Structures are given as structure tokens and as C-alpha cells.
Amino acid sequence: ALQLYEGRNVSAMFPTRGTRHTEPMLPTLDKHGVALVAPSTGAMVLHQPVRKYIFNVRATYQREAEKAITHLASMGITRVALVYADDSFGADGLTTAKLTAVVSEKFDRAKPDFAPIAAKVAKADTQAVLMVASGSAVVDATTALRTAGSAAQIVTLSNNASSGFIKSLGANARGVIVTQVFPNERAVTYPMVKEAQELAKTKGLTEISPAMLEGFAAAKVLVEGLKRAGPKPTRDKIQTALESIKKRDLGGLEVKSSPED
């Protein structure tokens, strides 16, 4: 990021991937006055307090987790365990689920040990497990749970919305719930999805992924900012332009921003 700010004098950034990669950039964004559009993370640290140079396009992980728990409750599932990474990403899930979780266990993402966690979850007769973690950790934790004899419903968040994640689960993939923050990539009733599909076809792509749709939404917001910034966009002009988006329909998904939000 510093090489881009200082070495290449970039006017804006988009879309960084992951909480652990984006969070350390916050002080340098402020120092250099560079707008970051649509970081691909729902971490609350990027929403509260309001970050002047961050323009979020996706919902927070906390809202995802809340919706997941509400969905489980509608199915009669109330005994929910929380397994989360010991970092700011995992903390967002903990904040949401700590009042309802029958088991709440964190793990060291550098050296995870899921066997004792799986044993606790199985012993508590848990109906579902909400996992706030990266794909590889969820795969390993799911394997440990099944080995421990737990048949609990596995639920994880949109950071794992990829075909690669599903494939890596192997035989354990069936029934896993992955929450989403963008429209279904096959839901052509959304103009944005239809447009993305048509553009993909011109590139010889037969389908689009959740990540591609997120990138498409991010690009739409950035382009809107560039249009409003005028023919000679600077960091300040782009910042002001992005803050002026009071209401922009991306094609079934509405975005708005201001200096306060």
C-alpha cells in the first residue's frame, strides 16, 4: 500500500481483500488522504467509528451473523455454538452471538487445534455451529466436528463464498450454509446481476462467482466517484465525489455515502 501511495502516487484504492490485510492500512490512508473503495471484508473496525477514507459496499459480518442466527431460530435451532478466529474478524462474530451461544470457543489462527473444541461442541449437544473463520480453518474444524461425532449444522460467513471452499470440504460439504451479502449471482431479476452475466459472456465466461459480483459492485461505486470527480481526478476530488453519493442504484442494490457515513 505504501508503495502505491508514495511510489506510484495512486489517486484511490479498491478493493483490498481480508480484515487482517486492510486494518493495518487505516493509519496510512488517513496520512496520505487516499480513498479505499469497497474493501472485501465486513469487519466492524472499518465501519465504527466512521473511517473518513473507507467507502464500504458490503454489509458487516455482525449483520451476517445476526441474520444467520435468526434463520436458524426460524428452523427451530436454538442450541448454537460459536467457533471463531482469535482476531478482529472473529471478534465481530463473538459480539453478535455471545448472548445465545451454548459453546463459544476461539482458536489461534496460526496454530489451530480443533480437536478439544470439537469435543466440547459435541458434548453440549449443539444443533448448529457458526464458524467465523477463513475457509481452510472452517474445513479443518468441520472435519474435527464430524470425527468427534457431532452432526451439527455448519454455518459460515460470506468470506467463504467460493466454489473452492465447497470443493475443499469434500464429503462434508452437503448442508453447509454460507451467508451472502450480495444478490445470488444467478438472480437475473437484479439488473446488476443480469449486466454482470452479459459482460462475463463477452469474455467467454459461462458463469460468475459471488466474488466477481462483489468486485463488479465495487467497480460501479469507484466509477461513479471518478465520473463525479471530473476529467482530472485527484485524491481530494475523488474523496469529495464519493462523499457526495447520496443515492446510487447499482442495479437492485442501493448505495449512499456522506462525510458522516
Disulfide bonds with the S-S distance in Angstrom:
none
